[in-house]
Amino acid sequence: MKIIRTRTDLEAVPAIRAAGQQVVGGILGVEGLHPLEGNLANLPRLYEAGHRVFGLQHFFDNELGGSLHGTGSHGLTAIGRAVVKELAGMPVVIDVAHSSAQVVRDVLEMTDVPIVLSH
């Protein structure tokens, strides 16, 4: 398994296979940024650990904002806005799967980077 952190890593996978090695490329992601524990300072730690896809919510509301499955249709909180702003300046993918409709609207309104809804 080759962890994909950069475009170069991604492009290396076919070359490794062509050389006769069996390899699978994998992009690490976080589904729900609950590991931040509401602390923006934890974001670089996840990036340094190799994560490149950042899902804002999962099956419940968190410090960043509302989940599609949460108790309301809350948008981004102040820390959520700070996290999205930070992510938008990083070479990562913002994933809005499981985010409330209002979180998705907030992210689209405040960024011009491509985002995904992975599933």
Contacts in CASP RR format, 6 or more apart in sequence:
PFRMAT RR
TARGET T0000
AUTHOR 0000-0000-0000
METHOD contacts of the structure
MODEL  1
MKIIRTRTDLEAVPAIRAAGQQVVGGILGVEGLHPLEGNLANLPRLYEAG
HRVFGLQHFFDNELGGSLHGTGSHGLTAIGRAVVKELAGMPVVIDVAHSS
AQVVRDVLEMTDVPIVLSH
1 23 0 8 1.000
1 24 0 8 1.000
1 25 0 8 1.000
1 26 0 8 1.000
2 9 0 8 1.000
2 12 0 8 1.000
2 13 0 8 1.000
2 16 0 8 1.000
2 23 0 8 1.000
2 24 0 8 1.000
2 25 0 8 1.000
2 26 0 8 1.000
3 9 0 8 1.000
3 25 0 8 1.000
3 26 0 8 1.000
3 27 0 8 1.000
3 28 0 8 1.000
3 50 0 8 1.000
4 10 0 8 1.000
4 13 0 8 1.000
4 25 0 8 1.000
4 26 0 8 1.000
4 27 0 8 1.000
4 52 0 8 1.000
5 50 0 8 1.000
5 52 0 8 1.000
6 91 0 8 1.000
10 25 0 8 1.000
13 23 0 8 1.000
13 24 0 8 1.000
13 25 0 8 1.000
16 23 0 8 1.000
17 23 0 8 1.000
27 52 0 8 1.000
27 53 0 8 1.000
28 49 0 8 1.000
28 50 0 8 1.000
28 51 0 8 1.000
28 52 0 8 1.000
28 53 0 8 1.000
29 51 0 8 1.000
29 52 0 8 1.000
29 53 0 8 1.000
29 54 0 8 1.000
29 55 0 8 1.000
29 95 0 8 1.000
30 46 0 8 1.000
30 51 0 8 1.000
30 53 0 8 1.000
30 54 0 8 1.000
30 55 0 8 1.000
31 55 0 8 1.000
31 58 0 8 1.000
31 95 0 8 1.000
31 97 0 8 1.000
31 98 0 8 1.000
32 54 0 8 1.000
32 55 0 8 1.000
32 56 0 8 1.000
32 57 0 8 1.000
32 58 0 8 1.000
32 62 0 8 1.000
32 98 0 8 1.000
33 54 0 8 1.000
33 55 0 8 1.000
33 56 0 8 1.000
33 57 0 8 1.000
33 62 0 8 1.000
33 64 0 8 1.000
33 83 0 8 1.000
34 58 0 8 1.000
34 62 0 8 1.000
35 42 0 8 1.000
35 46 0 8 1.000
36 42 0 8 1.000
36 43 0 8 1.000
36 46 0 8 1.000
36 63 0 8 1.000
36 64 0 8 1.000
36 83 0 8 1.000
37 63 0 8 1.000
38 62 0 8 1.000
38 63 0 8 1.000
38 64 0 8 1.000
38 79 0 8 1.000
40 79 0 8 1.000
40 82 0 8 1.000
40 83 0 8 1.000
40 86 0 8 1.000
43 83 0 8 1.000
43 86 0 8 1.000
43 87 0 8 1.000
46 54 0 8 1.000
47 90 0 8 1.000
47 92 0 8 1.000
51 92 0 8 1.000
52 91 0 8 1.000
52 92 0 8 1.000
52 93 0 8 1.000
53 92 0 8 1.000
53 93 0 8 1.000
53 95 0 8 1.000
53 116 0 8 1.000
53 118 0 8 1.000
54 87 0 8 1.000
54 92 0 8 1.000
54 93 0 8 1.000
54 94 0 8 1.000
54 95 0 8 1.000
55 94 0 8 1.000
55 95 0 8 1.000
55 96 0 8 1.000
55 97 0 8 1.000
55 98 0 8 1.000
55 99 0 8 1.000
56 62 0 8 1.000
56 64 0 8 1.000
56 65 0 8 1.000
56 80 0 8 1.000
56 83 0 8 1.000
56 84 0 8 1.000
56 94 0 8 1.000
56 95 0 8 1.000
56 96 0 8 1.000
56 98 0 8 1.000
56 99 0 8 1.000
56 103 0 8 1.000
56 107 0 8 1.000
57 64 0 8 1.000
57 65 0 8 1.000
57 66 0 8 1.000
57 67 0 8 1.000
57 68 0 8 1.000
57 98 0 8 1.000
57 99 0 8 1.000
57 100 0 8 1.000
57 103 0 8 1.000
58 67 0 8 1.000
58 98 0 8 1.000
59 67 0 8 1.000
59 69 0 8 1.000
59 70 0 8 1.000
59 98 0 8 1.000
60 67 0 8 1.000
60 69 0 8 1.000
60 70 0 8 1.000
61 67 0 8 1.000
61 70 0 8 1.000
61 71 0 8 1.000
61 72 0 8 1.000
61 74 0 8 1.000
63 77 0 8 1.000
63 79 0 8 1.000
63 80 0 8 1.000
64 76 0 8 1.000
64 77 0 8 1.000
64 79 0 8 1.000
64 80 0 8 1.000
64 83 0 8 1.000
64 84 0 8 1.000
64 103 0 8 1.000
65 74 0 8 1.000
65 75 0 8 1.000
65 76 0 8 1.000
65 77 0 8 1.000
65 80 0 8 1.000
65 99 0 8 1.000
65 100 0 8 1.000
65 103 0 8 1.000
66 72 0 8 1.000
66 73 0 8 1.000
66 74 0 8 1.000
66 75 0 8 1.000
66 99 0 8 1.000
66 100 0 8 1.000
66 102 0 8 1.000
66 103 0 8 1.000
67 98 0 8 1.000
67 99 0 8 1.000
67 100 0 8 1.000
68 98 0 8 1.000
68 99 0 8 1.000
68 100 0 8 1.000
68 101 0 8 1.000
69 98 0 8 1.000
70 100 0 8 1.000
72 100 0 8 1.000
73 100 0 8 1.000
73 101 0 8 1.000
73 102 0 8 1.000
74 100 0 8 1.000
74 102 0 8 1.000
74 103 0 8 1.000
75 100 0 8 1.000
75 102 0 8 1.000
75 103 0 8 1.000
75 105 0 8 1.000
75 106 0 8 1.000
76 84 0 8 1.000
76 102 0 8 1.000
76 103 0 8 1.000
76 106 0 8 1.000
76 107 0 8 1.000
76 110 0 8 1.000
81 106 0 8 1.000
81 110 0 8 1.000
84 94 0 8 1.000
84 106 0 8 1.000
84 107 0 8 1.000
84 110 0 8 1.000
84 111 0 8 1.000
85 110 0 8 1.000
85 111 0 8 1.000
87 94 0 8 1.000
88 94 0 8 1.000
88 110 0 8 1.000
88 111 0 8 1.000
88 112 0 8 1.000
88 113 0 8 1.000
89 113 0 8 1.000
93 114 0 8 1.000
93 115 0 8 1.000
93 116 0 8 1.000
94 107 0 8 1.000
94 111 0 8 1.000
94 113 0 8 1.000
94 115 0 8 1.000
94 116 0 8 1.000
95 115 0 8 1.000
95 116 0 8 1.000
95 117 0 8 1.000
95 118 0 8 1.000
96 103 0 8 1.000
96 104 0 8 1.000
96 107 0 8 1.000
96 115 0 8 1.000
96 116 0 8 1.000
96 117 0 8 1.000
97 116 0 8 1.000
97 117 0 8 1.000
97 118 0 8 1.000
97 119 0 8 1.000
99 107 0 8 1.000
104 117 0 8 1.000
107 115 0 8 1.000
108 115 0 8 1.000
END
